[in-house]
């Protein structure tokens, strides 16, 4: 977990992305044909290249990032990677 959250948390932490899940559910209600994908960077992306591959293949219109203070370093890293791979709005 050092890669994802630095040295501040001595144990593994996983927090489900409930806010993003709610936004995706609401978005599906408004636009049933829209496609939503939630990627847990700490679980699904063993390296930055994997995250970049996912972004480039999915080609999102928006990239939503959620975080808690423990994951501030990860949030900044993911935002930077997303900016380098897509012109999508980052929220």
Secondary structure, DSSP 8 states (H G I E B T S, - for coil): -HHHHTTS-SS------HHHHHHHHHHHHH-TT-------HHHH-SSHHHHHHHHHHH--SEE-----GGGHHHHHHHHHHHHHH--SEE-
